[in-house]
Amino acid sequence: MNQQTLNSLKLAALRAQEIAEANTKKSLLVSTAVKIRRFQKKLRTNVAIVCRSLFSKKELYADRLRILVHVRGGIGDVVMSRFLVKKLREKMPDAEISFCHDSRSVVEMVFSDGLIDRFQDRKYVPQHFDLAMSGCHFIMFDHYNIESIKHLAPDYVPCFHKALEIQKYFRTFAEYSPDMDGQFAEIMVSHGYSRVSSLGLFTGLEISQNDRADIALDKQKMQQILSKFGLEGKKYITLHSGINIHTAVKGSLTRNWPEKCWEEFVRMFRDSFPDYLTVQIGGGTSMPFDFSDISLVNKTELKDLPYLLSGAALHIDGETGMAHLANVTKTDSIVLYGPSRAEYLSYNRNINISAEKCGGCMNIDRYWMSKCVLGFPKEQQCLGQIKPETVFNAAQKYLRRNEL
């Protein structure tokens, strides 16, 4: 990044933060309430850390840097962090990398190939690590021991200072996350960054949205899992319609293609590709399709999903965790973008289809994933504008080309 772009990025961050703080400055009552809330949050955090320190002991490593990566969000956010962890591993191959997330099973699925050293629950003390970082769309350093970094990972020191410089302009974004994540995405896209490459910007590493960080899957497990679900030796595509089960739901799911569109797509697909099975995958927020050949909704374990996706000829989805998971397997996807911005979240390897007349409202309010902010009914929302014929034609072209 040249200096002009860097300065523009910093100014954009400062401008957005000033707008976020503007209303609090107009009212003494509101300003005082915000200060109290910040103080209480900081106090709770510090008290928790002190209490944990009393019952835990720092392990000392004289020759190994201890790194903690704490990622918030859903499956997709953990998947995208593979690119960051891979770069950290390449830059500091001897470091011990611990990974924290609310779901241990998600971490064990995404990092089943040993890219991290250990899972860490949330009851940790940042000061027990030489470098502790956390976040979702972007990463902030919560604690660091610069002397340890200089001694054990001198090659990372220039990266570290670059990261600190950019992080100080985004402190308010971290405080108001996820409310300002949409504004963050707008700033990143306008400066040539994306969801994945932003993780590099905030850690001083060179990371591209289209880097590869595929999960090394076990061939024997692949055979066992496909056999378990009757898919061994079969040609199939996977379908997914659902979102993070912890999402605040108030209405329909805006990132999901309407069910009638799925049904029409499957009808056209079955007529043209009778030798392929349509296999629906998903969890708690997915409604099983009675028109798919096989519905595995709520019938799989998390650890099965990378194998099911890797065995598929094609995956079709909205912008969800399953689409990001497919990206770290050998399978390409057709991904439908409505509220989510393709410029921010898409991968070049995929066929990315965006709604033409509306969209890009991600993080505009807390219910953006489950309620159209413009009030349109499901069929008139952005994803409802994407026709089954459009998706079928893309799938047909892809499969025909790969069958040659």
N, C-alpha and C positions, 0 to 999 in steps of 0.2 A: 504494500500500500504506500503510495507516494504521500508526501507531507501535506499536499493540498487536500487530498481525499481524507486523510486522517483528521485534519483540522475541521473539515466539513462535517465529518462524523461526530466529532466532539461537540460542535456547535448545535447540531441537530439534537443530540442527547440533552444538552443544557436547556435548549428551547422547550423540549417536551417536559422536562422536569419542572421548569418554571411554570408551565401551564398547569401541571398536576398540583403544584403547591399554591397556585394563585388564590383559589377559593379559601384556603385556610388562613391566608394572610389578611383577608378582608374582614374577618370576624375574630375578635379576641376570644370569644367563647369557643369557636371551632378550632382556632389555633391552639388554645390551651388543651382542648380535648385530644387533639392529635399528638401533642407533646406528652400528655399523660399516657396515651395508648402506646407510644413508642417506648416510654420509660418502663411501663409494665411489661411489655414484650421483652425488652432487654433484660429486665430484672428476672423474669421467669427463666430466660435462657441461662443467665449467669448462675442462678440458684441451682438449676438442673445440672449444670456442668460441675459446680462445686460438690453437689451431692454425689454425682457419679465418681468424681475424683476420690472421694472418701472410701469408696468400695471397689476401686479398680487401681491397678498399678501400671505405670508406664513401662513397657518393655523396651529395653535399651538395645539398639543395634549399632555397633561400632562401625560396621562396614556396609550397611544397607539402609537406604533411604526409605522411610515409611510414608506412603501416599494414601490418602483417603479421597475417594470420589463419591459424593452423595448426590444422587439424581432423584428429583421429584417428578411426579407425573405418572403416566401409564406405560404400557408395554412399548409403545413407539418411542417414547423418550429414553427408555433404557436401551433399546436397540440402537438408536442414533448415537448414544454415548459410546458404543463399541468403537467408533471412528476415533474418538478422543482417547480412549484407553489404549487402542492400538498404537497411536502416535506417542503417548506417554511411555509405553513399553519400548518402542523403538528408540526414543530419546534417552531413556533411563532403564536399560535392560536388566540391571541388577536390583532395581527398586522392588519393594514389596507393595503391591497395589491392593488395597481393600476397597470393596464396593458396598455402598449402603443404599437401600431402597426399602419401601414399605413391604414389598413382597419378596421373600427369599426365593420362592419358586420361580418367579419371573427372572430374577438374577441368575439362578441356576440354569434356566433354559437358555438365556441369551449368552451366557458365558460358560456353557457346558464344555467348551474345548480348552479351558485352562488359561484364558487370556488374563484373568485376574487371579490373585493368590487366595483371596478369602472373602466371604460375605461378612459384612459388618451390620449389626442391628443399629437402631437409632439411639441406643443408650451408650453413646461414645463420648469421649472427651477430645475435642479438636487438638488440644495441647499435647496429646499423646502421640501425635503424628508430626512428622517434619513438614508436611504440606497437606493441608486439609482444604478441600474445595467442595462447593455445593451449588446447585442451581437446576435449571430445566432448559429453557431456551438459551440461556447463557450461564456461564460459570463465574463464581466469585471465590476468592481465597478467604477462608474463614480464619485460618491460622497458618503461619509459616515460620520456619527456623532458617533464616538466610545463611547462617554459618554452616549448618548441616548440608544445605543445598550446594553451597560453594565447595564444600569438602567432598561430598559424595556424588554430586551430579553437576560438575562445573560447566558442562556443555549446555545445561538448561538455564544457566544464570541469565544470559541475554534475553532468552524467551520469557523468563520470569519477570524481568523488569519491563519488557514490552507489555505484558499482561497487566501488571499493576497500573501502568500508565493509563490504559484504556478503561480498566475497571472503575477507577475513581470518578469517571464521568457518568457512570450508570448505577450509582448507589441507590438512587430513588427508584429506579426500575426494579431493583431487587426487593426493595421494601414494599412496593405496591404490586409485586407479582402475585397472581397472574393478570391483574387488572390492566397492566400496561404492556402485556406481551404482544398485543396487536400493534400498538404503536412502535414497539421494538422491532417487530417484523417489517413494518413500513420503512423504518430508518435503515435497517440492514439491507433490504432489497434495493433501495435507492442508492446505496453505496457499494453495490456489487457483491453483497454477502447473502448467504442462505442460512437455513436452520442448522445444518451440520457445520458449515464453514465458520459460523459464528462461535462455535465451541473452540475452534482454533484461535480465532481472534482474541478471545478472552483468556486463553492460556498461553499465548505467544507461539503457538505451533502452526505449521502450514497444513491445513486440512481443507479439502475440497468436498463439495456436496457429492461429487461423483467418484470419490475414492472407493476402494473396495475394502471391506472388513468382514468377509464371509465367515460364517460359523463352520468349523471343520466337523462335519457330521460323520458318525460311525457307520460304515457300510453295512455291517451286520445288523445294527439297530434299525437302519432304514428298511431292510428286508423284513425284519420282524414286525415293525409298525405297519407297513403297507399290507403285510399278510393279515395282521390282526383286524384291519378294517376292510378286507376283501379287495384290496387295490393292487396287489402284487401282479405285475405283468399287464396291468390295465392302463389304458390311456384316459386321462381325466383332466379337467380343469377345476380349480377351486373358486368358490364364491364366498364373499363375506359381507355381511351387513350388520354392523353393531358398533358400539363405542365403549370406552372405559366404564366399568361398572360403578365407579365412584363419581361419575359425572353428575352434577346437579341437574336433574331432569324436571322439565316443566313443559310438557307438550310432546310433540313428535321429535324425532332425531334428525336434525338438519344436515348432518354429514352422511346420512344414509339415502341411497337411491330409493324412490318409491317402490313398494312391493309389486305393483302392477307392471312396472318397467322391467323388474327382474323376471317376472313370469313371461312377459312377451319375449324378452331376450332368450330365455331358456327354450321357449317353443321354437324360435327361429334357429337356435343353435342345434337343437336335437334333430330338426329336419335336415340340416346340412351336414352334421357330424354325428351320425348315428353310432359310430364306433367309439365315441368319447362319452365318458360319464361326467355329469355335473355333480360336484361334491361341495356341499355347503359346510363351512366351519364357523365356529363362533362360540360365545359364552353367554353370560347372564343377560346382556341387553339385546341379543340376537333372537329374532322370531324365526323358528324353523319354517322353511319353505316346503309345502307339501308337493310342489311341482319339481323339485330337484330330484335327481336319481338317488342320491344318498345324502341324508342330513346327519351331520356329526355334531350338531349344536348341542353343547353340554354333554357330549359323549366322549370327549378326549381329555387327556391330561395336557397341561401346558407343554411338557417336554416332548409330546408327540408332534406339536404344530410345525416346527421347522422341517421335520421329515415329511409330513404331509404336503407342505408347500414345496419342498425341494423336488418331490416326485411328480408334481403337477406340470402339465405342458404350458399352463398359463394361469395366472391368478387375476381375478377381477374384484374390485373393491372401491370404496370411497377412500378418502385420506384417513386411514386408521392405523392402529398398531400392527394389524396383520399385513397391511401393505408395506410398512417399514420392515417387518420381519421377513417378508418375501425378498426384500432387497438384499438381505444378507444370506440368501440361499442362491441356488443357480437359476431360479425361476424369475422370468420377467412378468410384469403386471400391466393391466389396464387400470389406471387409477382415475376416478372421477372427482373433480374439484369443484366445490361450491363455496361454502364459507371459508375453507382453507385456501391459501394462496399458492398456486402451483409454482410461481416464481421463487417462493420461499422454501417449499417443502418437496418439490418433485425431483425425480432422478432421470437423467437423460436416457438410461437404458429402457425405461418404461414408455408405454403409450399413455400420455397424459391428456385427459380431455377436461376442459374447463367449461362451466356454464357461460353462455355468451352475454346474457342481459343483466345478470346480477351476480353477486358473490363477493368474496374477500372480506366478510364481516367478522372474521375470527377475533375472539376476545373483545368484542365491542361491549358486551356485558357478561355477567356471570352465567347466563342461560343461553349463550350463543350456539351451543351444540345441541340444544333441545327445543329452541323456540325461535322462529324467524323474527328478527328484530323489526322487519317491516310489516309483520302481521299476515303474510300470505299463507293460505292453506297449503298442505303438503304438496299437492300436484303443481302448484304455481310457484313453489320455491325454486331456488337456483338449480338444485340437482334435478328437479322435475322437468327442467328445460332440456336436459340431455336425453335424446331419444334412444329407445332400444335399438333402432336400426343403425344408429351411429356406433354404438358399442359393438353390435354384432359384426358390422362391416370391418371394424378394426380387428376384432378377434379372428374373423375369417381370413383376412389378409395376412395376419401374423402366423396363424397355424398353417395355411397353405404354403407360405414361404419357407417355413421350417420343416415341412414335410418333403420338400424337394431334395 
